[in-house]
Amino acid sequence: MLFQQFGDAAVCADRVECDRAMRFTFEPGHSMPLGLGASGKMLLALLPEMERDRRLPSIIEQRGTAIRDELKHALENRFSVSSGEIDEGVWACSVPVHAYGRRPTVLSMAGPAARITEDARHTAISALQEYAIRIQRTISSYSL
């Protein structure tokens, strides 16, 4: 799934169906608050510091102070994860897609937590990071 930041929301811009039977919560156009789920946390972390700090008090009020550490981890490691934050039993990860001069964008994947081993989670994060780089290169080749 591809998410972009619009105001205080992470909006699903596009998605690709997997080849296994799975019901997606997010369809293009659906949104969630910044700071919620892997995509919402990664997008919040990518905002300029002043903008992020302006939004943080209301998010801390809803989610607790642990969100600060999650955002710091997301920025330092260039990925964010969540487990059951949006849908029970679902693990998700999200990585930034850098495109100079464009709104914050992240590439995300989600799947049943019970079926994703720790090794598979690391593999998924690495694969998403590689795909994000490919997307970045493609976008930059079309930028004026």
N, C-alpha and C positions, 0 to 999 in steps of 0.2 A: 504494500500500500504506500502511496505517496501522500504526505500531509504537508500543508502549508499553514503558516500563521496568518490569521486575519483578526485584528483586534485582540480580544481576550480569548480567542478560540483556535484550536487546531482543527483544520477542515480537511477532510479526505478529498483529495483532488483526483485520485485515480487508484485503481486496484487491479490486480491480476488474480484470477481464480487459480487455486491449486488443483492438482489432478485427483486429489482425494476428496471424498464427501466431507464438506465442512461448511457450516453456516456462518457467514461473516456478519458481524454487527454493523460494520461501517461500509456504506456505499458512498460513491462520489457525491459530495454535497453535505454529507452528515458531519457534525462537528462535536467536539467535546471541549471542556475548559482547559486552558493552558495549565500545566502542572499535573494533569491526570493521565495515567497510562504512560507507556514508554514514549509514544509520540509527543504527547503533551509536555512531558518533562524535558525531552530533548529540545523541543521548540522553545520552551521557556528558557532553558540554559543558553540557547543561541542568541537571545535578545541582547542588545547592548546593556551593559551593567546598570545604567540609570533606569532604563525602562524595566528591566527585570526586578530591580529593587523596589520600584514603584508598585509593581503587581504582587510582590512577595507577601506583604502583611495579610492580605485577604486569603491567600492560598495557605499560609501557615495557620490561619484561624480555622480553616476547613480540614487541613491534612496533617497539621502538627509540624514541629520543627525539624523532623527528619528530612523533610524536603530539601533543606539547605544542603545537607550532605549528599543527597542524591543528585542535585544540580551540579555541585562541585565535582562529583565523580563523573557525571556525564560530560562536563567540559574537559576534564583532564584526560579521559579515556576515549572520547569521541563516540560514545554509545550510551544508551539508557535502556534499562529493562524494567518490566513490571510483571507481577504475577497476581492474577485475580483482581486487579484494580478496576477493571471495567466489566469484564465477564468472569464469573467464577470458573476456576479450572483452566484459565487461558494464560499462557506465558507469551510475552511479546518483547521484542527488542526494536530499537530504532537508532539510526545513524544519520548524521547530517549530510546533506547534499549541498555543497557550496556552489553558488552561482552568483558571481559578482554582480551587484546592482539589482538583485532580485530578492523577493521576500524570503524569509527563513523557510527552508524546505527540509523534510526528513523522509528517509526511506525506512519502512517498517515491515515487520512480519509478525505473525501471531499463529499460535497453534496450541493444541491441547497439552497442558503442562505435564500430564501423566505420560505422554508419549515422547517427550523431549528430554533425553538424558543430559547430564552436565556437559559431556563432550560434544553432543549435538548442539547445545546452546552456544558454545564457543565457536563451533563451525559456522553456525547461522550468523553470528555477529561478524565473523571474518568475511563470510560471503557477502553480507549486506554492505560492508565497508568497501569491498572490491566493486560491487555493482554501483555504489554511490560514486566512486571515482570514475567509472565508465560513463555514468550519466553526466557528471560534471564536465568531462572532456567533450562529450557530445554537445552539451549546452554551450560551452565556451567556443566551440567551433562555429556555432551559428550566431554568436553575439556580435553586434556591430561595435 
